[in-house]
Amino acid sequence: MKRVMLQIYVNDAASAIKLYEKAFDAKLMEIHHTPEGKVYHSELDVDGQVLAVADRDSSDGESDITGNIMQFCLHFEKGNEAFVQRAYDALCENGTVRVPLGSCDYSSCMTDIVDCFGVRWCIFTA
């Protein structure tokens, strides 16, 4: 296997890319657009991992992307609390906090958020 990517399909991928750049200090590695200007593929580097973001294809009123039963969990080493705090602050904007940033049984710094694009994130340190 060459790699594993996290793939997100959203409405307004360009805005989602900006949010994830801010939240995760992500670097845009590549982006490809349709002739109509929609993002059909992009890749961001999130701490060495690939987060791919694209616009949902709903030109016919239906999307071939189904379900929203996933959560992306980003587990960082101890000492990365500032990174988790920055992600929390950015993803909270117009999102829904399921678990406020704080400590839990397995982490001194953890949160569970659904961002404004409907993507659920669990972000925590060791």
ABEGO torsion letter per residue (X at the ends): XABBBBBBBBBGAAAAAAAAAAAAGBBBABBBBBAAGBBABBBBBBGGBBBBBBBBBAAAGBBABBEBABBBBBBBBBGAAAAAAAAAAAAABGBBBABBBEBBAABABBBBBBBAAGBBBBBBBX
